């Protein structure tokens, strides 16, 4: 493998990893704060892709990204209300209930857009390659890394440096104590869920120019990002980032060296990690 090919492969792996991180960060936030495993997160990922596709055709790609984030966030805010009955329930109820809502979201997408595969058209300034230090990179992959990193930084600042984030951390640490202080935990749960779904929506919007999306994809995406959740730690927001980058690089290099089985590599890595460190590679043992 030449140096330029190696660097391009790394760029592709990092870009895919950063997009997947946004999805996983949303799932981990809700798992830690509400105790809910949203198995249907993939439906909102695809919803973000479709919204971006439609708004890009009308208003342009920038508005498509913004609209996908805001609209999926609003959907997440209101969809948290029926999910409240799941708090404290067995994970089987969470699986059935969240997947039922995922099917509903996917059917709504079919009613609006049909079964057609959609791929968001890229503006001309994101097409082609850019040369850096003699190595040519796809422009859009670099933009994905840059934009996803900005979203990740904004998310971490919100979570660790703002009053809202302080409330979130307090709920994750001791929900009963926060409730006893008279804080409206239900409203905070809705905001937390909105942020979680918005992260999934912006991830789908970011990736939509690279591959066609269809409503049925929303029912299988959770399985694809499961290795990241398990490797990083189920409720570990900090561990989600290195786990997502690791899985992204494994997929990227696997597609070159073992293309026939590269989709299996993240799951093999997950199995190895679960045997060696069941709580997750980047989680301290309690």
N, C-alpha and C positions, 0 to 999 in steps of 0.2 A: 504494500500500500504506500503510495507516495505521500509526502507531507501535506500537500494541498488536499488530497482526498481525505486524509486523516482529520485535518482541521474542519473540513466541511461536514464530515460525519459527526464530529463533536458538536458542531453548531446545530445540526439537525436534532441530535439527541437532547441538547440543552433546551432548545426551543420547545420540543414536544414535552420534555419534563416540566418546564415552567407552566405550560398550559394545563397539564394534568395536575400540577400542584394546586392551581386555583380551585379545581373541582374537589380535590381531597381536602384542602383547607376548609372549604365550606362544610363538608361532611364532618370533619373533626371538630369544628366549632360547635355544631349542633349536638354532636355526641357528648362533648364535654360539658356544654352549658345546659342542655335540656335532657340529656340521657336518651336521645332518640337516634336510632340508626336509620337514615333516610336511604333506603334501597332504591328509591325512584329518582335519585339525583340526576341520572342520565337523561330523563325526560326533559328536564329544565335546561340541560346542556344543549339538546337538540332544539328546544324552543328558542334559545338564544340565537342559534344558527339561522333558523327560519326568519326570526324578526330582523336580524342583521341583513339577510338576503333581501327581504322586502323593502326595508328602509334604504338600503344602499341603492337599489334601483330607482327610488323616488328622490332621495336627498343626498346620497353620497356615502362613502364608506365610513367617514368619521361619525356621521349621524347614526349609521347602522350600529356601530359599536356602542355609542352612548344609549341609543334606544333599547338595544338588547339588554344592557345592564339595568336600566331604570325599569323597564316593563317586567322583566323576570323578577326583579326585586320587589315590585308591587305585588306580583302574583305570590311570591313567597311570604309577604307580610300577611296576606289574607288566608293563605292556605294553611298557615300555622294553627289557625283557630280550631278546625276539626281535628288536628293532630294532637290537641291537648289531652284528649281522652287516652292517648297512648303512654303518657308519662308514667313511668314506674311499672309498665306492663312487661310481660315476657317478650323476648325478641321475636318470637313467632308472630305475635300480633303486629309488631312493627313491620315485619316483612310483608305480611298480607295487606296491611292497610296502606303503607307507602307505595307498594307496587300497584295497588288498586288505583290510587290517585295518578300514578305514572301512566297507567293504561288510559285513564280519562284524559289526561293532558295529550297523550299521543293521538287519541281519537279526535280530539278537538283540532289538532294540527292536520289530521287527514281531512276533516271537514273544511278547513280553510284553504290548505295548500294541495290537498290530494296526496297521492303516493309518490309523486315525482321526486327524484333525487335533485337536490338543489346545491349549488356551489356559488358562493358569493363572488361576484366579479371584482377583481382587484383594480384599483386605479392605476393608471400607467406608471406613476412614479414608484410603485412597489414591484413592478415587473422587472425581470432581468437580474443581472449580477452587479455587484460592486466590488472593486478591487481594493484590498487592504494589505499592505506589505507584500505585494506580489501574489496574493492568494485571492481568488474570486469567490465571493459568497453570494448566495441568493438574498436579495434585498429583503424579501418579506420575512424570511426566517430571522434575520437580524432585528427586524421591527417587532416580531413576536417576542423575542427575548427581552427587548427594551421595554415594551408595553406591559408584558406580564410581570416584569421586575418592578415597574412603577406601581402596579396594582398590589403586588406583594408587599412592597415597602409601605404603601398607604395603609394596607390592612394591619401590618405590624405596628405602625404608629398609632392607629386607632385603638388597637387591642392593648398596647402597653403604655401609651402616653396620654390618653384622653380619659375624661370622666366616664364616658360610655364604656370604654374598655375596662376601666376599674370596676364598674358594675358587673360586666361580663365575667371578669376574673373572680369577683366575689361570689357570683351565682355558681360558677364552676366549683369553687372551693366549699361553700356552705350555703346552699339555697335557703334552708330554713332560717338561718340567721338573717339573711337579707330580707326575707319576708317579714320577720319579726320587727324589723326597723321601719316598716311601713312603706317600703319601696314597692312600686307597681311591677312586680316580677313578670306578670302576664304580658304587659306591654314590651318589656325588655326581651322576653322570649320571641315576640313577634318581630322585633327589630333584628334580633339575632338570626332568626330564620330567613328574614328578607335578605340579609347580607350573605347568608349561606347560598341561597338560591341565585342571587345576583352574581356571585363568584362563578357558579356553574354556567350561568347564562353568558357571561363575558368570555369564558373559556370556549364555549361552543361557537360564539361569534368570531373569536380570533382564529379558530381552526377551520371555520367554514370555507374560506377560499382554497384550502388545500385538498379537500376531499368532499365528495358529495354526501349529503346527509338525507336521511329519510326518517319518518316517524318511528319506524320499528327499531332504529338504532338506539332510541332512548331507553329501550328495555334491556339492552345488553351492555351498556357502557359501564354500569357499576361493576360488573364482573371483570372488565378490562382494567379498572383502576384498583381493584381489590389488593393486588400485590403491594401497591404503594402504601395502602392503609396498614397492612399487616407488617410490612418491613419497617415503616416509620413509627408504628405504635398507634393503636386505634384512636386514642384521644390526644395524641401528641402533635400540637400545631407546629412546634419547632422541628420535630422529626420528619414531618411531612415533606419539607423542602428537600433535604438531602436524599430522602427515599425516592422522591419523584425524579430528581436529576439522575440518580443511580439507575432507575428503571428505564428512563429515557435513553441513557447511553447504552445500556444493555440491548435495548430494542434496536437502536441505530446501528451498532456494530454487528449485532446478530443478523440484521437484514443483509449485510454484506458477506459475512463469513458463513452463516448457516441459514440461508433464506428459506429453506423448506420448513424449519422448525423455530424460527426466531420468535414467533408469537408465544411459544411455550416457555422461553427462557425466563421471563419475569416470574412465572408461576413456579418454575424449578428453584429460582432464587428465593422465592417466598417460603417454599417448603424447607429449604436449608436453614433459613433464618428462624422459622418456627421451631425447628428441632433444636437449634443451638440456643436461641434466645426467644422464647415464646412471647414475651411482652413487647417485642419489637427491637430492632437493631439500635434505635436511637432513643430508647426509653430506659430510664433507670428503674431497677427492680424495687418495688415497694416493700 
